[in-house]
Amino acid sequence: MFEEYIPKEEPGRAVIRDVFDWVESAMLALVCLVMVFTFFVRIAGVEGSSMLPTLVDSDRLLITRLGKPALQGDIVVITKPNRRNEPLVKRVIAHGGQSIDINFENGEVIVDGNVLREKYIADQTRLSYDMKFPLVVPEGHVFVMGDNRNDSWDSRDSSLGTVDSRHILGKALYRVAPYRDRGTLKSIS
C-alpha cells in the first residue's frame, strides 16, 4: 500500500536544533537562578575582624529574609546607613522592648536581667563607646554587636545605635566560602 513519507532531517539542522534546545535550557536555568538570588537568598561578604572567632575577613555568607525574623543570637547583615558606608555583619543581642545592660568592668552583657553566656565571643566585653546603659531597645529595632567585642563598631556607639529591623538585609544561614570552612551558622542564644 501507500507508505507514509517522512522527510529526513538534514544533518546540520539536527545539530542546530540541539544547540537551540541547550541554549534554551541554559537560559531558563539562568532566569531561575537570578530569581532565587533576587527574591530568596543573597551572598554577603564579611569585611574586617569584628566577628572573630566566628567569622573571618573575606568569608562569604548565604543570607535570607524568608522565614522567621532574626532572633536573639542570629548573625545578620544590616544596611543601616553608617560611617563605613557598607553593609555590616553583626549578631543580634536584644530585640525591641528588651533591656540591655553591659558591665564593662567584668565584661558581662545582661539582657532582661540575665547574663548572656556567650561561647562565641573572642573576649569579654570591655570596649564601651558612648551609649548609656542600661537601655531599652525601641520596638521594631535590634541591638547588635560583633563577636570580637573589643574590636567591633556596633550598637554600643550612638553613631550606629539600635538598628531598625527594616535595615536587616537578612540573617546568615550558611558560610559558602572559603570552601574548607563552609557550613551552617547556628543561632546561639
Buried (B, 14 or more C-beta within 10 A) or exposed (E): EEEEEEEEEEEEEEEEEEEEEEEEEEEEEEEEEEEEEEEEBBEBBBBBBBBBEBBBEEBBBBBBBEEEEBEBBBBBBBBBEBEEEEBBBBBBBBBBEBBBBBEBEEBBBBBEEEEBEBEBBBBBBEBEBEBEBEBBBEEEBBBBBBBBBBBBBBBBBEEBBBBBBEBBBBBBBBBBBEEEEEEEBEBBB
